[in-house]
Amino acid sequence: MLDLQAKWQEEVQRVAHGVRRRVLEHTVNNNGGYLSQACSSAEILAIMYIRVMNLGATENPLLPQPFAGVPGPDNPSVFTGARFNGPKGAGYDRFILSPSQYALVLYALLIEVGRMDPEGLRQFNVDGYTVEMIGAEHSPGMEVMTGSLGQGLSQAAGIAFARKLHGDLGKVWVFMSDGEWQSGQNWEALQAISYHKLDNIGIYVDVNGQQCDGAVCDVMEIEPFADRLTAFGAKVDRVDGHDLDMLVQPALGSTAKGKPRIVLADTIPWKGIDILKERYPKLHYVRFATEEDRARYAGILKNM
């Protein structure tokens, strides 16, 4: 049992490190990137894909397809990025990435877990391709458009409600960020989820204390976060977002009957790349002002 535990933990650590390294490499090479999001969420997303979610396998790492146009009745070629999460089925889980600015982090993760071809990252933010900076329904790993931000939970709730009506055994897992909870739509969605007793939905929240305009607490305070979520009918666990055992326990534990399960994962937005702390509290997007600044990050990359 201890050997098995050590094996999956080593795999999660390898994937989390790989995610941070790939996003840092992309940031250095492209003079910009959502780097702090990779630092804070790497363990959460790795845990979700490796230990928590029951996803179907992909036969080989997939290469993203070119953009096939917008959804509509006259476009039979349209597709979503859900295929990177394996085949859909009544017994399989579904994954919804709510903060779509984490798309680069998700692409890096899909590569690290063997679901996306590394060459796909060369298509990032290139016209005519689907590997978008702000992920959409056709982007790898995504199946719905969750922006402008704060709309992912509402769509996940609709999917979970439909799955419950159909008697599907699979769950719907949502990855969120704490800054999203400054949006009222998420509280309305949670109210509906609780009212309909959708216990087939699980939510991991990256509580890194950051949003696009700075620290969450300076823009609009959301604490006492856990108490508020509990008051809206959720079963809430608050854990260290970099502790693998703590991250996995709520999801693999007993189901909270009739309640959605929310894991608040407190994280450090410069975890693994300490130089980022110098930019606090403006960490949302890293862009280098000088070549010397870029060279400092490139030096860190060489040692990762």
Summary of the structure (lengths in Angstrom):
residues: 304
radius of gyration: 18.6
end to end distance: 30.5
largest distance: 57.5
contacts: 1010
relative contact order: 0.16
helix: 46%
strand: 13%
